[in-house]
Every structure is written in C-alpha cells, then in structure tokens.
Amino acid sequence: MSAPSIDSSTREERLEYVLSEWKCLHNCNLCGKCHILKGRNEEILYADYIDGKRSYMDISLGIRNIK
C-alpha cells in the first residue's frame, strides 16, 4: 500500500499510515525497521507528512541520508 496523498487524506489517515507502516514486528533479525529509524520515533520523523507539509517519500529519502 502506498502512502495516502496529502491532498486527499486527513491528518488522522496519514498518522494511521505512518504508525502501521513502522509498527514493530518484534523480529529485528528479519525486519530491519529499527535499523532504518535508528532508534528515532516514527511519529516525530514523519511529523511534516502527518501535518500535510511534506510528502512521505520526501521524508523517507531524507531519513536514509541521516547519519
């Protein structure tokens, strides 16, 4: 499933998407989500998307470049 468009979704829908997309699977060896987030909170990282300011993809690409 792709991220809801900012133009056609509510804040609540975007928040729900972020939380479900980054939900812990309790299997770090296979999942890798924790490695990508590097211990940071997904709600904080994606706050601009949730608030309708930046696209999900733009933020995701930025996260990959954070050391």
Buried (B, 14 or more C-beta within 10 A) or exposed (E): EEBBEBEEBEEEBBBBBBEEBBEEEEEEEEEEBEEBBEEEEBEEBBBBBBEBEBBBEEBBEEBEEEE
